[in-house]
Structures are given as C-alpha cells and as structure tokens.
Amino acid sequence: MKKLVTMLILISTFLFGQNNGILFRTISGVGYNSSINDKISGVGYHIGGRLLLNVDPSHRYGLETTFVSPFGNDDNNYIAIGIVLEQIKKEWFLMSIGTIGYIELGNGGNNPFGIVSDLGWESPKEKKIKPFVSYRSEWIFNQSVLSLNSISFGILF
C-alpha cells in the first residue's frame, strides 16, 4: 500500500507540477481559405482543442483534434487529428507546428494529410487560465491543395 501511495504521489507531481503537467488548449477561429488547384475561395472556420504535455515552461507537445470547415458549408468538412509541438519565446510569443491527418466528412471520403502552424500571443501571466490569439495557417494536401489562413483564439488551462 505504501508503494502505491508513493507511486500516486509521483504521478500526480508529474502531471500537475508547476513545470510539468497535462494542459488543454481550446481552439476556435475564422479566416479566408482558398483551393489552389480549383480556384475556389471563401470564409471558413475551425473549432477544437489540444491535449498537451508540458515539458518545461516553454515547450509543449501533444495531440490536436479540430473540426475544420474550409468554406463554411457542408461540403469538404474535415475532422483533423494530429501531433503538434508548441514553444513559447519571451514568455508570450506562441509558435506551434504539427502534422495533421484530415478525415473528410463530405462525399469524397478522402483522408488527406496536412501541416498546421500558429504564430501568436499567449498571456505571460502564471495563471490557471491563459488566453491566446494567433495567426493559424493550414495546408491540406487533398486532390486540390487547400490553403487555410485564420485568426485563432481560445484559452489554455
């Protein structure tokens, strides 16, 4: 029993310690998107979240799951799932990049891959809840390459 209690204390210290832990980032945004090959463009949106492991105060990695609607209609919507890396510079400048698999919800049923990146601001305060705003760029390599450029916002807790 003593070993079990010690192990639980060590695990909880790792998960919820000041420098280490599991974090959740909500993501939502809207932006201008275009299809490079088909010459289609329009306004779309995304909403989702990231489950992150805090390596140290300025480095995180984890899994992102996001619903992406490139043109704001029922055609060509995706569920995006992938691995992301985040870094904070100067205690407020947020940078992230990830490789994402997209599951197409429309008629085509393709499952393309893509790249996502963010550059933006994260609250530098040591709080439980940190707001952020970023420029989000996504490239979906489907039959026609989609370029998604959005303003993304949310909270990290």
N, C-alpha and C positions, 0 to 999 in steps of 0.2 A: 504494500500500500504506500509506503514511504517513497519507493521508486516511482510509482505512478504520479504521486503529488509533485515530486521533483520534476518529472518529465512535463507535466501540465504547466508548471510554473515557467520552465524553459521555453516551451512552445508559445505560451501567452506573451512572454517577454519578447520573443522574436516577432510575433505577429502584431503586437500592439505597443512595442517600444517606441521611443522617441525617434530613432533613426531608421528603424525597420518597421515593416507592417504591411498590411493589406489596405489599399486605398481604392475608392471608387470615384470615377470621374463621369459626370453626366455630360452628354454632348448633344447639342442641337444647333441648327443653323440653316441659313438660306443663302443662295447665291446664283450666279449666272453659269450656265453649263452649255457645252456645245459638243456635237458629234463631228469629229474632224473629217471622216470619210463621207458622211451623208449630208453635210452642210445643214444640220438641224441644230437649233439653239433654243434656249428658254430658261426660265427660272425654276429652280428645283429646291428641295430641302432634304435634310437628314436629321435623324434623331436616334440616340442610342447611348452607349456607355462603355467605359473601360474599367476592367478589373486589373489593378496594378500592384506590383510588389515594389516596395520602397527599398532600394539597395543602400542608398545613403541619402543625405539631404538634397542632392542634386541629380540623382539618377534613378529612373524607374523603368520597369518593363512589365508587359502584361498582355492581356487579350482584349480586343475591341470587338463589340457586336453592335452594328448600326443598321437601321433601315434607311435606304437611300432611294429617293425618288428624283432622278435627274431632271425631269421636265414637269414635275408636279401633277402628273396624271397617272392613270392605272397601267399604262404601257411602260415596259422596261424598268420596273422597280426591282430593287435588289435587297437582299439581306447580306451584309458584309461581315465576315468573321476573319480575324487575323491577328498577327503578333505585332505589337508596337513597342518602340523604345522612346523614352522621354528623357530630356535633360533640361535642367534649369540653370541658366547663367545669370550672374549678378543678382541672384535671389529673386528675380522677377521675369526674366526673358525665357519663355517656354519654347522648346524645339522638340518636335517628335517626327518619327518616320516609321513606316510599317509596311509589311507586305500583307495584302488582304486577298481573300478568296470571296468572290461575289456569287451568290446564288440568285439567279434570275427568276423572278416571280411571274413574269409575263408568259406569252405564248411560246417563245423560242426555247426556253428551258436551258439555255447555255449557262455554264458556270465558269465565267472568265476570272482571271486574276488581275490584280492591280496594285498600285502604290498609293499610299496616303502620307501626307506630311502636314505639319502645322507649325506656324511661327506666330508667337503672340505674347500676351501679358498674363501672368498669374500673380495673384495677390502675394506680396512678400511677407505678410504678417504670419506669425506662428499661431494659427488658429485651427480649430477643428474643421471649419468650412472655408474653402478658398475659392473665390470666383475667378474665372478666366475668360479672356476674349482672344481669338486667334484668327489668322487667315489660314484656311484649310484648302489644300489642293489635292485632288484625287485624279488618278488616271486609271480608267477601266479599259483593259485590252480585250474587247469583245470583237465581233465581226467588224464593227466600226468603232474606232477608238473614241471613248468619251473623256472629255476634259471637264472636271467639276471644280469650280473656284467659288469658295463660300466664306462667309463670315460665320465663325462658330463660337458658341458661348456655352457656359454651364458652370458647374461647381465641382470642386474636388473635396471629398470628405472621407 
